[in-house]
Amino acid sequence: MSRPTRAIIDLAALRHNYGVACALAAPGQAMAVVKADGYGHGIARVAQALAPDAPCYAVACLEEALAIRKAGLRQPILLLEGVHAEEDMAVCLEQSLEPVLHSDVQIRWMRGVTIPPVVWLKLNTGMNRLGFAPDELPGLMIRLKQLGVEVRGLMTHFACADDLSDPFTQTQTAVFQEAAADFPGLLLSAGNSAAHFRPDQPLFHWSRPGIMLYGATPMLEASGPELGLKPVMSLVSELISVRTLAPGMTVGYGATWRSEKPTPMGIVAIGYGDGYPRHAGTGTPAVVNGKRVRLIGRVSMDMLAVDLSSVPDARPGDPVELWGSQVGIDEVAASAGTIAYDLLTGVTQRVPREYVN
Ligand SMILES: *Cc1c(COP(=O)(O)O)cnc(C)c1O
């Protein structure tokens, strides 16, 4: 009796992808990045599914870390942006969360804390969003020691790791290594998913795979399956209406698409209100009854139209995959002028998540 639109989450595929990350990270380890509600897959279920294998998680903020604790998991969790208020330092200590400090403000907050949490330091090696300059590191380490703060590790983040032809990752890596050389006792962490697929890229003690865990590509020039990854989310729905458009008829808002010949057309019960990208234009692939079709016209809030010429016998109630094992999310993202990260994290709460395996 319920709307057929669902995100089916394959937890075996998730575990497979984490295994790929671990193999590439060896002899280092891989902390599972599960921020943004597990990239839209549900942070508690994702963290639980990885718990037997994952020694550590990484999230963007305290609220996400607390969701993992609420799911009963005790592994260390890195807060990639540190905390946003002084009083949150005490919560970090109490909950064994390790904030990554990136600013003077966060260092100053340490003065007001009776027992400080273990921390990491973020170095800016060229991303130029957050972090300390490498030449600030020696002074910082002294300051933190005086404050009684244990620094567990250093991390940095790459700006262009997705592009194999871009040498900037080597530059950033060299800056990071040089800065870290004077502190051999610290753990080092640098690699996002893309770094795992760069030949000869050091991944140090801890890599930080995110998007690859969910089976989408982190690279510009290869799809997830080409990298040995399995899609985790299948976004599915059903046809709710089928009709034949006579030549000259248009479909949807703005009447942007017009049929040239009699065209069997299906309406699918999913739209941008579910997080399906409104910018996916005519030609974006989907699958009906196992056969590829293309979107036509504009995506509406609750529905979209597909050209059924390749499946003329399709009927209302027939299954549609918008992305998943039959239609790569990377393809849909390219059609919509965006990346899989955006699509996965954008699936709205209206779409029930169903967990398999
Ligand atoms: C999100 C994030 C990651 C994971 O990036 P992916 O490209 O999804 O692998 C790693 N490190 C930091 C600091 C991040 O913010």
The ligand as an SDF file (V2000), in Angstrom:
LIG
                    3D

 15 15  0  0  0  0  0  0  0  0999 V2000
   34.8570   13.8680    3.3680 C   0  0  0  0  0  0  0  0  0  0  0  0
   36.2800   13.7450    3.7010 C   0  0  0  0  0  0  0  0  0  0  0  0
   37.0010   12.5930    3.3210 C   0  0  0  0  0  0  0  0  0  0  0  0
   36.4110   11.5200    2.4340 C   0  0  0  0  0  0  0  0  0  0  0  0
   36.4520   11.9900    1.1090 O   0  0  0  0  0  0  0  0  0  0  0  0
   35.9720   11.0610   -0.1120 P   0  0  0  0  0  0  0  0  0  0  0  0
   36.3260   11.8460   -1.3090 O   0  0  0  0  0  0  0  0  0  0  0  0
   34.5060   10.8950    0.0540 O   0  0  0  0  0  0  0  0  0  0  0  0
   36.7180    9.7950    0.0260 O   0  0  0  0  0  0  0  0  0  0  0  0
   38.2930   12.4780    3.7610 C   0  0  0  0  0  0  0  0  0  0  0  0
   38.8740   13.4460    4.4980 N   0  0  0  0  0  0  0  0  0  0  0  0
   38.2300   14.5840    4.8510 C   0  0  0  0  0  0  0  0  0  0  0  0
   38.9220   15.6150    5.6510 C   0  0  0  0  0  0  0  0  0  0  0  0
   36.9220   14.7720    4.4530 C   0  0  0  0  0  0  0  0  0  0  0  0
   36.2880   15.8990    4.7930 O   0  0  0  0  0  0  0  0  0  0  0  0
  1  2  1  0
  2  3  1  0
  2 14  2  0
  3  4  1  0
  3 10  2  0
  4  5  1  0
  5  6  1  0
  6  7  2  0
  6  8  1  0
  6  9  1  0
 10 11  1  0
 11 12  2  0
 12 13  1  0
 12 14  1  0
 14 15  1  0
M  END
$$$$
